Amino acid sequence: MVGLTLEEIDSGMESLPESSKDLTPEKIPVLEDDYENEEDETLLERLLGLTEMFPQSVRNLSYGAVVGCKNGVKNFYGFSRSAAWILFSTSTILFAPLMFEIERVQIQTAQLNQQKQVLLGPNSAVSGGAGNPLGPGMPIMPTR
């Protein structure tokens, strides 16, 4: 940029005829319409205005479809709420006693193992436990 003259930097706008200079983006004349006198329409007003171009039967059919979809979604939501309440409350009533019984059996087994450990020594509770396929108290046969 050190050795450039003014003509080399010029964009070429000076060489255009006078009529094309007036159409640069800065100089394009703005067309002023009388939009200020019109009232702003809402989206609902525009949609209602568009409905006038359709016959009454099409309007009634589309209205019925929209109302039917709305009622269908509302009914499905109500049904799903009721079904979920019935499902979860029934499963709680049915499975809670089972879970309590399983927990009680596990606690009893732990207490029995603790009693064996106190009475027979620290290795007795482990040796006759779950590793024996024949059950507790049965001797394990040696394998070859």
BATOR-64777 format. One record per residue (C-alpha): x, y, z; residue number from 1; residue in one letter. Coordinates in steps of 0.2 Angstrom, whole numbers, plus 2048, in hexadecimal, padded with zeros to 3 digits. Example, Ala and Ser with C-alpha at 12.3 -4.5 7.8 and 13.67 -1.06 7.14 Angstrom:
<rs>
- 83E,7EA,827,1,a
- 844,7FB,824,2,s
</rs>
This chain:
<rs>
- 800,800,800,1,m
- 80F,80B,801,2,v
- 811,80F,7EF,3,g
- 7FF,810,7EA,4,l
- 7F7,820,7E2,5,t
- 7E6,826,7E5,6,l
- 7E0,820,7D4,7,e
- 7E5,80E,7D8,8,e
- 7DC,80E,7E9,9,i
- 7CC,816,7E1,10,d
- 7BD,80A,7E0,11,s
- 7B8,810,7CE,12,g
- 7A9,819,7D3,13,m
- 7AF,82A,7CD,14,e
- 7B0,823,7BB,15,s
- 79E,81E,7BB,16,l
- 791,82A,7B2,17,p
- 787,835,7BD,18,e
- 777,82B,7BC,19,s
- 77F,81B,7C2,20,s
- 786,824,7D1,21,k
- 775,828,7D8,22,d
- 771,815,7D9,23,l
- 77E,811,7E6,24,t
- 777,809,7F6,25,p
- 779,819,7FF,26,e
- 770,824,7F2,27,k
- 761,818,7ED,28,i
- 752,823,7EF,29,p
- 746,81C,7FD,30,v
- 734,819,7F7,31,l
- 729,820,804,32,e
- 718,817,805,33,d
- 70A,81C,810,34,d
- 70D,80E,81C,35,y
- 70C,819,82B,36,e
- 6F9,81C,829,37,n
- 6F5,80A,829,38,e
- 6F1,801,83A,39,e
- 6FC,7F2,83F,40,d
- 6F3,7E2,83D,41,e
- 6F6,7D4,849,42,t
- 6F9,7C2,844,43,l
- 6E8,7BD,849,44,l
- 6E0,7CB,83F,45,e
- 6EA,7C6,82F,46,r
- 6E5,7B3,831,47,l
- 6D3,7B8,833,48,l
- 6D4,7C3,824,49,g
- 6DB,7B4,81A,50,l
- 6CD,7A9,81F,51,t
- 6C1,7B3,814,52,e
- 6C9,7AC,804,53,m
- 6C4,79A,809,54,f
- 6B2,794,807,55,p
- 6A7,791,817,56,q
- 6A8,77E,815,57,s
- 6BB,77E,816,58,v
- 6BB,78A,825,59,r
- 6AF,77F,82E,60,n
- 6B9,76F,82A,61,l
- 6CA,777,830,62,s
- 6C1,77E,83F,63,y
- 6BA,76D,843,64,g
- 6CC,765,841,65,a
- 6D4,771,84C,66,v
- 6C7,76F,85A,67,v
- 6C8,75C,858,68,g
- 6DB,75C,85A,69,c
- 6DA,767,869,70,k
- 6CD,75C,871,71,n
- 6D6,74C,86D,72,g
- 6E6,753,874,73,v
- 6DD,758,884,74,k
- 6D4,747,886,75,n
- 6E5,73E,883,76,f
- 6ED,748,890,77,y
- 6DF,745,89D,78,g
- 6E0,732,899,79,f
- 6F3,731,89A,80,s
- 6F2,73A,8AB,81,r
- 6E5,72D,8B1,82,s
- 6EE,71E,8AA,83,a
- 6FF,724,8B2,84,a
- 6F6,726,8C3,85,w
- 6EE,715,8C2,86,i
- 6FE,70D,8BC,87,l
- 70A,714,8C9,88,f
- 6FE,713,8D8,89,s
- 6FA,701,8D4,90,t
- 70C,6FC,8D2,91,s
- 711,704,8E2,92,t
- 703,6FB,8EB,93,i
- 708,6EA,8E3,94,l
- 71B,6EB,8E4,95,f
- 71E,6F4,8F5,96,a
- 719,6E5,8FF,97,p
- 724,6DA,8F5,98,l
- 733,6E6,8F7,99,m
- 730,6E7,909,100,f
- 730,6D4,90B,101,e
- 740,6D2,900,102,i
- 748,6DE,90C,103,e
- 742,6D5,91B,104,r
- 749,6C4,915,105,v
- 75A,6CD,911,106,q
- 75B,6D4,923,107,i
- 757,6C3,92A,108,q
- 764,6BA,920,109,t
- 771,6C7,925,110,a
- 76C,6C5,938,111,q
- 76E,6B2,936,112,l
- 77F,6B4,92E,113,n
- 784,6C0,93C,114,q
- 77E,6B3,949,115,q
- 788,6A5,941,116,k
- 797,6B0,941,117,q
- 795,6B4,953,118,v
- 792,6A2,958,119,l
- 79E,698,94D,120,l
- 7AB,6A4,948,121,g
- 7AF,6B1,93A,122,p
- 7B1,6A4,92C,123,n
- 7A1,69A,92F,124,s
- 795,6A7,928,125,a
- 79E,6A8,918,126,v
- 7A2,695,915,127,s
- 790,68F,915,128,g
- 789,69D,90B,129,g
- 784,6A1,8F9,130,a
- 794,699,8F2,131,g
- 78D,687,8F6,132,n
- 781,681,8E8,133,p
- 77A,674,8F3,134,l
- 774,680,900,135,g
- 77B,686,911,136,p
- 780,677,91D,137,g
- 784,66B,90F,138,m
- 797,667,90C,139,p
- 79F,66C,8FB,140,i
- 7A6,65D,8F2,141,m
- 7B8,65E,8EC,142,p
- 7BB,660,8D9,143,t
- 7C9,658,8D0,144,r
</rs>
